Amino acid sequence: MTVRIRKTCDSDQTVLWVDGYLTVEDVGELDREYRSAQGSIALELTNLLSADSAGTECLRELISLGTEIRGDSPYIALLLEKKP
């Protein structure tokens, strides 16, 4: 496993902390955590170092569903830009 996904919850929001390297092997775990979340959802990406193409596509999909992004570095922001 190359990533650590932690979940914190309060009364109206779930925050998924994604730390490390998000790869194709980890997308299923992130998807399961997302689907089990309550209320609005935020992804905390402060400690996300990189993502492969499957990880990047998963994050883009979650963003398209209205997930809030927090703490993304300039590098991660570039990875998440949609390709023309």
Order of alpha helices (4+ residues) and beta strands (2+ residues): beta-beta-alpha-beta-beta-alpha-beta-alpha
